[in-house]
């Protein structure tokens, strides 16, 4: 198969296939990204690093090219403390929702690094940023929120490549967070992120290491043409390949 | 600043900072990823490539490590045609929603590659995949859907690194898509993706080139500590850096 083309068209990208080093960089970032809560160091993030990470977020896909995101950079300690207070309230409420046998474990988990990280970023979704009718949002109304989530994931990956840890704090009353940050009512705070350099990155997600939940085998999550139409390695060569590649993520 | 550590702990990643080649691979992928609709080639995707791309999706972050996603691989032509019929209906409905002066432009846009791409993938969200109470979903109920969106973005980036185009088709009646694919009612179809090798990737998003909407300047999307607390380059060095880096995405 010939994927590479000699492409001199000014509107076209010249690289069809990326070389193995570029692919390695992408996969290494994907498989080494972690949700960081407890390993933040206080040293500041240089502007030139933060700028690159924000450009990565800004180049996420967005429905109808609406770019619904804004990036709120929170450096003020009082503001961070107030967000942390919101977390405390929600975290206590959350603990009560778990069955008693899991409550102790839940309380023992470190779930945020709001104060320890030098910087927090709130990524929002402005549903009106491109007018009332948006290409691709006519039938699935949440597509704009999904776009902002893609920006979160781009930021997270770029941060990891830059040696920065990111943690997504979702144990918060969204409405109170919105008031605290002065975000207009029609704009949704999608993700509250803690970001900073870290002592170390863990090899595995902390909830996996803690035995909270296991990693699902990928082959069990794949269906063909219709739900429940799963197949064995004998029936479908893709399943055989997925089973063979079981250790692929560990190679980075 | 010293970010790299000599890290011999078995649970810790050894690489704190990635080298410049790894960073280049990540940024190159982020900035060259496109929503592909019209450039698909029919040649099949090798199992070993598809397997790697699916592993990237499966290693997305997920709230409470619930991994709510499933991956429905749609290769059957009749099934694809039925999805395409759903698109046609929704696309006609959508055209009527635009003001008359934009309707012609809307109709002229190529917005899906369902039949031309060799493979479609539907990524779903099973809200019950980790029981009723999920760490981090206690207060923001949509966090599980956001996790599946992170899987979409990981898949999209891995695909681009492998030379594969991906297009997200969101002009569909979600409920009818769910019935057509036999997805249980409590499981949400988050993204319907077309995937395959392409003739070329465009330099810019098609809606940007078509003049539908311009790229927003990043510096205008950044706020500090509170909404509307935007700053000039003189007031904040991050804004100056962002303006200086205006061409950073074009370097890849």
Boltz contact constraints between the chains, C-beta under 6 A:
constraints:
  - contact:
      token1: [A, 1]
      token2: [B, 43]
      max_distance: 6.0
  - contact:
      token1: [A, 3]
      token2: [B, 163]
      max_distance: 6.0
  - contact:
      token1: [A, 3]
      token2: [B, 197]
      max_distance: 6.0
  - contact:
      token1: [A, 7]
      token2: [B, 200]
      max_distance: 6.0
  - contact:
      token1: [A, 11]
      token2: [B, 202]
      max_distance: 6.0
  - contact:
      token1: [A, 11]
      token2: [B, 203]
      max_distance: 6.0
  - contact:
      token1: [A, 12]
      token2: [B, 200]
      max_distance: 6.0
  - contact:
      token1: [A, 13]
      token2: [B, 32]
      max_distance: 6.0
  - contact:
      token1: [A, 13]
      token2: [B, 201]
      max_distance: 6.0
  - contact:
      token1: [A, 13]
      token2: [B, 203]
      max_distance: 6.0
  - contact:
      token1: [A, 16]
      token2: [B, 163]
      max_distance: 6.0
  - contact:
      token1: [A, 17]
      token2: [B, 163]
      max_distance: 6.0
  - contact:
      token1: [A, 18]
      token2: [B, 161]
      max_distance: 6.0
  - contact:
      token1: [A, 21]
      token2: [B, 21]
      max_distance: 6.0
  - contact:
      token1: [A, 22]
      token2: [B, 25]
      max_distance: 6.0
  - contact:
      token1: [A, 22]
      token2: [B, 28]
      max_distance: 6.0
  - contact:
      token1: [A, 23]
      token2: [B, 161]
      max_distance: 6.0
  - contact:
      token1: [A, 25]
      token2: [B, 22]
      max_distance: 6.0
  - contact:
      token1: [A, 25]
      token2: [B, 25]
      max_distance: 6.0
  - contact:
      token1: [A, 25]
      token2: [B, 26]
      max_distance: 6.0
  - contact:
      token1: [A, 26]
      token2: [B, 25]
      max_distance: 6.0
  - contact:
      token1: [A, 26]
      token2: [B, 26]
      max_distance: 6.0
  - contact:
      token1: [A, 26]
      token2: [B, 29]
      max_distance: 6.0
  - contact:
      token1: [A, 26]
      token2: [B, 161]
      max_distance: 6.0
  - contact:
      token1: [A, 28]
      token2: [B, 22]
      max_distance: 6.0
  - contact:
      token1: [A, 29]
      token2: [B, 26]
      max_distance: 6.0
  - contact:
      token1: [A, 30]
      token2: [B, 56]
      max_distance: 6.0
  - contact:
      token1: [A, 30]
      token2: [B, 59]
      max_distance: 6.0
  - contact:
      token1: [A, 30]
      token2: [B, 154]
      max_distance: 6.0
  - contact:
      token1: [A, 31]
      token2: [B, 59]
      max_distance: 6.0
  - contact:
      token1: [A, 32]
      token2: [B, 13]
      max_distance: 6.0
  - contact:
      token1: [A, 35]
      token2: [B, 61]
      max_distance: 6.0
  - contact:
      token1: [A, 47]
      token2: [B, 237]
      max_distance: 6.0
  - contact:
      token1: [A, 47]
      token2: [B, 238]
      max_distance: 6.0
  - contact:
      token1: [A, 47]
      token2: [B, 241]
      max_distance: 6.0
  - contact:
      token1: [A, 48]
      token2: [B, 241]
      max_distance: 6.0
  - contact:
      token1: [A, 51]
      token2: [B, 241]
      max_distance: 6.0
  - contact:
      token1: [A, 51]
      token2: [B, 242]
      max_distance: 6.0
  - contact:
      token1: [A, 51]
      token2: [B, 245]
      max_distance: 6.0
  - contact:
      token1: [A, 55]
      token2: [B, 248]
      max_distance: 6.0
  - contact:
      token1: [A, 55]
      token2: [B, 249]
      max_distance: 6.0
  - contact:
      token1: [A, 56]
      token2: [B, 30]
      max_distance: 6.0
  - contact:
      token1: [A, 58]
      token2: [B, 218]
      max_distance: 6.0
  - contact:
      token1: [A, 59]
      token2: [B, 30]
      max_distance: 6.0
  - contact:
      token1: [A, 59]
      token2: [B, 31]
      max_distance: 6.0
  - contact:
      token1: [A, 59]
      token2: [B, 249]
      max_distance: 6.0
  - contact:
      token1: [A, 61]
      token2: [B, 35]
      max_distance: 6.0
  - contact:
      token1: [A, 65]
      token2: [B, 205]
      max_distance: 6.0
  - contact:
      token1: [A, 65]
      token2: [B, 207]
      max_distance: 6.0
  - contact:
      token1: [A, 65]
      token2: [B, 208]
      max_distance: 6.0
  - contact:
      token1: [A, 65]
      token2: [B, 213]
      max_distance: 6.0
  - contact:
      token1: [A, 67]
      token2: [B, 216]
      max_distance: 6.0
  - contact:
      token1: [A, 70]
      token2: [B, 221]
      max_distance: 6.0
  - contact:
      token1: [A, 71]
      token2: [B, 221]
      max_distance: 6.0
  - contact:
      token1: [A, 71]
      token2: [B, 222]
      max_distance: 6.0
  - contact:
      token1: [A, 72]
      token2: [B, 223]
      max_distance: 6.0
  - contact:
      token1: [A, 73]
      token2: [B, 224]
      max_distance: 6.0
  - contact:
      token1: [A, 74]
      token2: [B, 225]
      max_distance: 6.0
  - contact:
      token1: [A, 76]
      token2: [B, 225]
      max_distance: 6.0
  - contact:
      token1: [A, 79]
      token2: [B, 225]
      max_distance: 6.0
  - contact:
      token1: [A, 90]
      token2: [B, 139]
      max_distance: 6.0
  - contact:
      token1: [A, 94]
      token2: [B, 138]
      max_distance: 6.0
  - contact:
      token1: [A, 97]
      token2: [B, 133]
      max_distance: 6.0
  - contact:
      token1: [A, 97]
      token2: [B, 138]
      max_distance: 6.0
  - contact:
      token1: [A, 98]
      token2: [B, 133]
      max_distance: 6.0
  - contact:
      token1: [A, 133]
      token2: [B, 97]
      max_distance: 6.0
  - contact:
      token1: [A, 133]
      token2: [B, 98]
      max_distance: 6.0
  - contact:
      token1: [A, 136]
      token2: [B, 170]
      max_distance: 6.0
  - contact:
      token1: [A, 136]
      token2: [B, 171]
      max_distance: 6.0
  - contact:
      token1: [A, 138]
      token2: [B, 94]
      max_distance: 6.0
  - contact:
      token1: [A, 138]
      token2: [B, 97]
      max_distance: 6.0
  - contact:
      token1: [A, 139]
      token2: [B, 90]
      max_distance: 6.0
  - contact:
      token1: [A, 139]
      token2: [B, 171]
      max_distance: 6.0
  - contact:
      token1: [A, 139]
      token2: [B, 172]
      max_distance: 6.0
  - contact:
      token1: [A, 139]
      token2: [B, 173]
      max_distance: 6.0
  - contact:
      token1: [A, 140]
      token2: [B, 170]
      max_distance: 6.0
  - contact:
      token1: [A, 140]
      token2: [B, 174]
      max_distance: 6.0
  - contact:
      token1: [A, 143]
      token2: [B, 170]
      max_distance: 6.0
  - contact:
      token1: [A, 146]
      token2: [B, 149]
      max_distance: 6.0
  - contact:
      token1: [A, 149]
      token2: [B, 146]
      max_distance: 6.0
  - contact:
      token1: [A, 149]
      token2: [B, 149]
      max_distance: 6.0
  - contact:
      token1: [A, 150]
      token2: [B, 153]
      max_distance: 6.0
  - contact:
      token1: [A, 153]
      token2: [B, 150]
      max_distance: 6.0
  - contact:
      token1: [A, 153]
      token2: [B, 153]
      max_distance: 6.0
  - contact:
      token1: [A, 154]
      token2: [B, 30]
      max_distance: 6.0
  - contact:
      token1: [A, 161]
      token2: [B, 18]
      max_distance: 6.0
  - contact:
      token1: [A, 161]
      token2: [B, 23]
      max_distance: 6.0
  - contact:
      token1: [A, 161]
      token2: [B, 26]
      max_distance: 6.0
  - contact:
      token1: [A, 163]
      token2: [B, 3]
      max_distance: 6.0
  - contact:
      token1: [A, 163]
      token2: [B, 16]
      max_distance: 6.0
  - contact:
      token1: [A, 163]
      token2: [B, 17]
      max_distance: 6.0
  - contact:
      token1: [A, 170]
      token2: [B, 136]
      max_distance: 6.0
  - contact:
      token1: [A, 170]
      token2: [B, 140]
      max_distance: 6.0
  - contact:
      token1: [A, 170]
      token2: [B, 143]
      max_distance: 6.0
  - contact:
      token1: [A, 171]
      token2: [B, 136]
      max_distance: 6.0
  - contact:
      token1: [A, 171]
      token2: [B, 139]
      max_distance: 6.0
  - contact:
      token1: [A, 172]
      token2: [B, 139]
      max_distance: 6.0
  - contact:
      token1: [A, 173]
      token2: [B, 139]
      max_distance: 6.0
  - contact:
      token1: [A, 174]
      token2: [B, 140]
      max_distance: 6.0
  - contact:
      token1: [A, 182]
      token2: [B, 226]
      max_distance: 6.0
  - contact:
      token1: [A, 182]
      token2: [B, 227]
      max_distance: 6.0
  - contact:
      token1: [A, 183]
      token2: [B, 227]
      max_distance: 6.0
  - contact:
      token1: [A, 197]
      token2: [B, 3]
      max_distance: 6.0
  - contact:
      token1: [A, 200]
      token2: [B, 7]
      max_distance: 6.0
  - contact:
      token1: [A, 200]
      token2: [B, 12]
      max_distance: 6.0
  - contact:
      token1: [A, 201]
      token2: [B, 13]
      max_distance: 6.0
  - contact:
      token1: [A, 202]
      token2: [B, 11]
      max_distance: 6.0
  - contact:
      token1: [A, 203]
      token2: [B, 11]
      max_distance: 6.0
  - contact:
      token1: [A, 203]
      token2: [B, 13]
      max_distance: 6.0
  - contact:
      token1: [A, 205]
      token2: [B, 65]
      max_distance: 6.0
  - contact:
      token1: [A, 207]
      token2: [B, 65]
      max_distance: 6.0
  - contact:
      token1: [A, 208]
      token2: [B, 65]
      max_distance: 6.0
  - contact:
      token1: [A, 213]
      token2: [B, 65]
      max_distance: 6.0
  - contact:
      token1: [A, 216]
      token2: [B, 67]
      max_distance: 6.0
  - contact:
      token1: [A, 218]
      token2: [B, 58]
      max_distance: 6.0
  - contact:
      token1: [A, 221]
      token2: [B, 70]
      max_distance: 6.0
  - contact:
      token1: [A, 221]
      token2: [B, 71]
      max_distance: 6.0
  - contact:
      token1: [A, 222]
      token2: [B, 71]
      max_distance: 6.0
  - contact:
      token1: [A, 223]
      token2: [B, 72]
      max_distance: 6.0
  - contact:
      token1: [A, 224]
      token2: [B, 73]
      max_distance: 6.0
  - contact:
      token1: [A, 225]
      token2: [B, 74]
      max_distance: 6.0
  - contact:
      token1: [A, 225]
      token2: [B, 76]
      max_distance: 6.0
  - contact:
      token1: [A, 225]
      token2: [B, 79]
      max_distance: 6.0
  - contact:
      token1: [A, 226]
      token2: [B, 182]
      max_distance: 6.0
  - contact:
      token1: [A, 227]
      token2: [B, 182]
      max_distance: 6.0
  - contact:
      token1: [A, 227]
      token2: [B, 183]
      max_distance: 6.0
  - contact:
      token1: [A, 237]
      token2: [B, 47]
      max_distance: 6.0
  - contact:
      token1: [A, 238]
      token2: [B, 47]
      max_distance: 6.0
  - contact:
      token1: [A, 241]
      token2: [B, 47]
      max_distance: 6.0
  - contact:
      token1: [A, 241]
      token2: [B, 48]
      max_distance: 6.0
  - contact:
      token1: [A, 241]
      token2: [B, 51]
      max_distance: 6.0
  - contact:
      token1: [A, 242]
      token2: [B, 51]
      max_distance: 6.0
  - contact:
      token1: [A, 245]
      token2: [B, 51]
      max_distance: 6.0
  - contact:
      token1: [A, 248]
      token2: [B, 55]
      max_distance: 6.0
  - contact:
      token1: [A, 249]
      token2: [B, 55]
      max_distance: 6.0
  - contact:
      token1: [A, 249]
      token2: [B, 59]
      max_distance: 6.0
